[in-house]
């Protein structure tokens, strides 16, 4: 029986307010409007950015359906949609690619102006939502909202991928893997023989290490206060692992001494202002490049000595690894299928969707790298 054009009733994890567990609810998902796509989610990863909304570090309106790293199958399409059809395997894009805005048209840009990142509107382009629960309108998250059996996205926010791709693995290409891998390859453009430091060894940090390795970095120093993460970092390409707690001096000084003057490239993949400044300070004073990959906390400012930049360092930010999403995601999936990189080591837990709260506990206690929820 076709569901096209009809409201779908399904299960979703609704976050009613901050600092509370997810509530598995029956929701109504409206049919897609013009240029929209309704997708049946098959697998979705748990990312620290979702947790930032729960804690208030990333400010979004409540109630909300979170989730932005996923893979699924198109259920139906609205009028005017040509890029995908029902049955296509797709990855939702929290950074869309409209192809028309200034950033999409510029070869250097990837942060499409249609993204909900930074505007925190929580609504579709027409200012309404497609989710209803208990008679209340529920907000969208980053235009994706994947913690639900069905979601609605703008067609600029879906990428059609290889029909043979295993969705419970390639869902990581929707955020964590691509964000880290691209920060090294696209944003920093790490070169052969260079030295790199990576702060934070979650799923994204480990993906940065993979990118540095592919780029041919000769030394990749992994930095984390949880030494349990070092074995995995070495497996994926780290040459050194250091825990700031083991030293009685600032970590940027340790790294500068280890590398005889600082690293060529450093990456902050945590989302803390103190580690952002440490990452900047540990890169070479004249030509070092430091990239902010972790989502910065709301309402916090950084104070630092401008001499750090005056001497020549570059400080950059990177959203979704600098990739133009619609162009890059299908290619990254194709590379995965050709075994150009691995995703399995990043996935430490696979849980049924109803165990979402357990998945977040694993993240907060540092016991998981990526947990994937399956429907």
C-alpha positions in Angstrom: 0.0 0.0 0.0 1.5 3.3 -1.1 2.1 5.9 1.6 2.9 8.7 -0.9 1.0 11.9 -0.3 -0.3 10.6 3.1 0.7 11.5 6.7 2.9 8.6 8.1 2.6 7.7 11.7 5.9 6.3 13.1 8.3 6.2 16.1 10.7 9.0 16.8 13.0 10.1 19.7 11.6 13.5 20.8 13.6 15.8 23.0 11.0 17.8 24.9 13.5 20.0 26.9 17.2 20.4 27.6 19.1 18.0 29.9 16.4 15.4 29.8 16.4 11.9 28.2 14.9 11.3 24.8 11.3 10.1 24.8 10.3 7.5 22.2 7.0 8.8 20.9 4.5 8.2 18.1 4.8 11.1 15.7 3.0 12.2 12.5 5.3 13.0 9.5 3.6 15.1 6.9 4.1 14.4 3.2 6.9 16.2 1.4 6.0 19.6 -0.1 7.4 21.0 -3.3 11.2 20.3 -3.7 11.1 18.1 -0.5 11.9 14.4 0.0 10.5 12.0 2.6 13.1 9.4 3.7 12.8 6.2 5.7 15.8 6.2 8.0 17.7 2.8 8.1 20.6 3.8 10.4 21.7 6.9 12.2 24.9 7.7 14.2 25.1 9.4 17.6 27.3 12.5 17.3 28.6 14.8 20.0 26.9 17.7 18.2 23.5 16.1 19.0 24.6 16.0 22.7 25.6 19.7 22.5 21.9 20.5 22.0 20.9 18.5 25.0 23.4 20.3 27.2 22.6 23.7 25.8 26.1 24.2 24.3 24.4 24.4 20.8 21.2 26.4 21.2 18.2 25.1 19.4 14.4 25.4 19.9 12.5 22.7 21.8 10.7 20.3 21.4 13.0 18.9 18.7 13.9 15.7 16.8 17.7 15.6 16.8 20.0 13.4 14.6 22.0 14.4 11.5 24.3 11.5 10.6 22.3 8.9 8.8 21.4 6.9 5.7 18.1 5.8 4.4 15.8 5.1 1.5 13.5 7.6 -0.3 9.9 6.9 0.5 8.3 9.6 -1.6 9.1 12.9 -3.2 7.3 16.3 -3.5 6.6 18.2 -6.7 9.5 19.3 -8.8 12.0 16.8 -7.3 14.3 15.4 -10.0 17.5 14.4 -8.2 16.1 11.3 -6.4 13.1 8.9 -6.7 11.4 6.5 -4.3 13.6 3.5 -3.6 16.9 5.4 -3.9 19.4 5.0 -1.1 20.4 8.4 0.2 22.4 10.2 2.9 20.9 13.3 4.5 23.1 16.5 4.3 23.1 18.8 7.3 25.1 21.1 5.1 23.0 21.2 1.9 24.2 22.2 -1.5 21.7 24.4 -3.3 24.1 25.2 -6.1 22.9 28.8 -6.3 24.1 30.8 -3.2 27.5 32.6 -3.0 29.2 29.8 -1.1 27.9 27.0 -3.4 29.0 29.0 -6.5 32.5 29.7 -5.1 35.1 26.9 -5.5 36.5 27.7 -2.1 33.1 27.5 -0.2 31.0 24.6 1.1 28.8 26.1 3.8 25.6 26.6 1.7 23.5 29.6 2.9 20.5 27.2 3.1 22.0 25.4 6.2 20.2 25.7 9.5 23.6 25.8 11.3 23.9 29.2 13.0 20.3 30.2 12.4 18.9 27.6 14.7 15.4 28.1 13.2 14.4 24.4 13.4 11.9 24.8 10.6 11.7 23.9 6.9 12.2 26.6 4.3 8.6 27.7 4.3 8.7 28.3 8.1 6.7 25.3 9.1 7.6 21.8 10.5 6.7 18.4 9.1 6.6 16.7 12.5 3.6 16.6 15.0 3.5 14.8 18.3 0.6 14.9 20.8 -0.8 17.8 18.8 2.3 19.8 19.1 4.6 21.0 16.3 8.1 19.5 16.7 11.2 21.3 15.4 13.7 20.0 12.9 17.4 19.8 13.5 19.9 21.1 10.9 17.3 20.4 8.3 17.8 16.6 8.8 16.3 15.2 12.0 17.3 11.6 11.7 16.3 10.2 15.1 13.0 9.1 13.6 11.7 6.3 11.3 10.8 8.8 8.7 12.0 12.4 8.1 11.4 15.1 5.5 14.3 17.0 3.9 14.8 19.6 1.2 16.0 18.1 -2.0 19.3 20.1 -1.7 19.9 18.2 1.5 19.9 14.6 0.1 22.7 12.9 -1.8 21.9 9.7 -3.8 24.4 7.0 -3.1 25.4 3.6 -4.5 22.5 1.2 -4.1 24.9 -1.6 -2.9 26.3 0.5 0.0 25.7 -0.9 3.6 23.7 1.9 5.2 24.6 0.9 8.8 28.3 1.8 7.9 28.1 4.6 5.3 25.8 6.7 7.6 29.0 8.0 9.1 29.8 9.7 5.8 26.8 11.9 6.7 28.9 13.7 9.4 31.6 12.2 11.6 33.9 10.6 9.0 33.6 13.2 6.3 34.0 16.1 8.8 37.3 14.7 10.1 38.7 13.3 6.9 37.9 16.5 5.0 39.4 18.7 7.7 42.7 17.1 6.9 42.4 16.7 3.1 40.2 19.6 2.1 40.6 22.4 4.7 44.2 22.0 5.9 45.4 20.3 2.7 48.0 18.3 4.7 51.1 17.5 2.7 53.4 14.6 2.3 56.0 14.5 5.1 54.3 17.0 7.4 53.7 16.8 11.1 50.1 17.0 12.6 48.6 17.1 16.0 45.0 16.0 16.6 43.2 17.1 19.8 40.3 14.8 20.7 40.0 11.1 19.6 36.3 10.6 19.1 34.9 9.5 15.8 35.7 12.8 14.1 39.2 13.1 15.6 40.1 9.5 14.4 38.8 10.4 11.0 41.2 13.4 11.0 44.0 11.0 11.7 42.9 8.8 8.8 42.9 11.9 6.5 46.4 12.9 7.7 47.7 9.4 7.0 46.2 9.3 3.5 47.8 12.7 2.8 51.2 11.2 3.7 51.9 13.0 7.0 55.1 11.6 8.5 54.1 12.2 12.1 50.6 12.3 13.6 50.4 13.1 17.3 47.1 12.2 19.0 46.1 14.1 22.1 43.4 13.0 24.5 42.8 12.9 28.3 41.4 9.4 27.9 44.3 7.1 27.3 41.9 4.2 26.5 41.5 5.8 23.0 45.2 5.5 22.1 45.2 1.9 20.8 42.5 2.8 18.2 44.3 6.0 17.3 47.5 4.1 16.6 45.6 1.5 14.6 44.3 4.2 12.3 47.6 6.0 11.8 48.7 8.0 14.9 52.5 7.8 15.4 52.5 9.2 18.9 49.8 9.5 21.6 50.0 11.9 24.5 47.8 12.6 27.5 47.9 16.2 28.8 47.4 14.8 32.3 50.8 13.2 32.2 52.6 16.5 32.0 53.1 19.4 34.5 53.4 22.0 31.7 50.9 23.2 29.1 50.3 20.8 26.3 51.2 23.2 23.6 54.7 23.5 25.1 55.0 19.7 25.2 54.0 19.5 21.5 56.3 22.3 20.4 59.3 20.6 22.1 58.4 17.2 20.7 58.4 18.6 17.1 61.3 21.0 17.4 59.3 24.2 17.0 55.7 23.2 16.5 53.5 21.0 14.1 52.7 22.0 10.5 49.0 21.3 11.1 46.9 21.0 14.3 43.2 20.1 14.6 40.9 20.8 17.5 38.2 18.2 17.4 36.6 18.6 20.9 34.7 21.9 20.9 36.5 23.6 23.9 37.9 27.1 23.8 41.0 26.2 25.9 42.0 23.4 23.5 41.3 25.6 20.5 44.0 28.1 21.8 46.3 25.3 22.7 46.0 23.8 19.2 46.8 27.2 17.7 49.8 27.7 20.0 51.3 24.3 19.2 51.5 24.8 15.5 54.7 26.3 13.9 54.8 30.0 14.6 55.4 31.2 11.0 53.6 28.8 8.7 51.6 26.5 11.0 47.9 26.0 10.3 45.3 25.2 13.0 41.8 24.0 12.1 38.8 24.3 14.4 36.6 21.2 13.8 34.7 20.8 17.1 31.5 22.8 17.4 32.4 25.8 19.6 30.3 26.2 22.8 27.6 28.9 22.8 28.3 32.2 24.5 32.0 31.6 25.1 34.7 33.8 23.8 38.4 33.2 23.2 41.1 35.5 24.5 44.5 35.0 23.0 47.8 36.8 22.3 47.4 38.2 18.7 51.2 37.7 18.3 50.3 34.1 17.7 48.8 35.1 14.4 51.0 38.1 13.6 54.0 35.8 13.2 52.3 34.0 10.4 50.1 31.1 11.7 46.7 30.5 10.1 43.6 29.7 12.1 40.8 28.1 10.1 37.4 26.6 10.7 35.9 23.6 8.9 32.3 22.6 8.7 31.6 19.1 7.2 35.3 18.8 6.3 35.1 21.6 3.7 33.3 19.2 1.2 30.6 20.4 -1.1 28.1 17.9 0.3 26.0 16.8 -2.7 29.1 16.5 -4.9 31.4 14.8 -2.4 29.1 12.4 -0.5 28.4 10.0 -3.4 32.2 10.0 -4.2 33.1 9.3 -0.6 30.7 6.3 -0.6 32.2 5.1 -3.8 35.7 5.4 -2.2 34.5 3.4 0.8 33.1 0.7 -1.6 36.6 0.6 -3.3 38.1 0.1 0.2 40.1 3.4 0.0 39.3 3.9 3.7 37.6 1.9 6.5 34.7 2.8 8.7 34.3 -0.4 10.8 37.0 0.6 13.4 35.0 3.8 14.2 31.7 1.9 14.9 32.1 0.5 18.4 28.4 -0.1 19.1 25.3 -0.9 17.1 22.0 -0.6 19.0 18.3 -0.7 18.2 16.9 2.8 17.8 14.8 2.4 21.1 18.1 2.2 23.0 19.1 5.8 22.0 19.5 6.9 25.7 22.0 4.1 26.3 23.9 5.2 23.2 24.2 8.7 24.5 25.4 7.3 27.9 28.1 5.4 26.1 29.2 8.7 24.4 29.2 10.7 27.6 31.2 8.1 29.6 33.8 7.8 26.8 33.0 4.1 26.2 32.1 4.5 22.5 33.5 6.1 19.5 30.5 5.9 17.2 27.2 4.1 18.2 25.0 3.5 15.3 21.2 3.1 15.9 19.3 0.8 13.5 15.6 0.8 12.8 
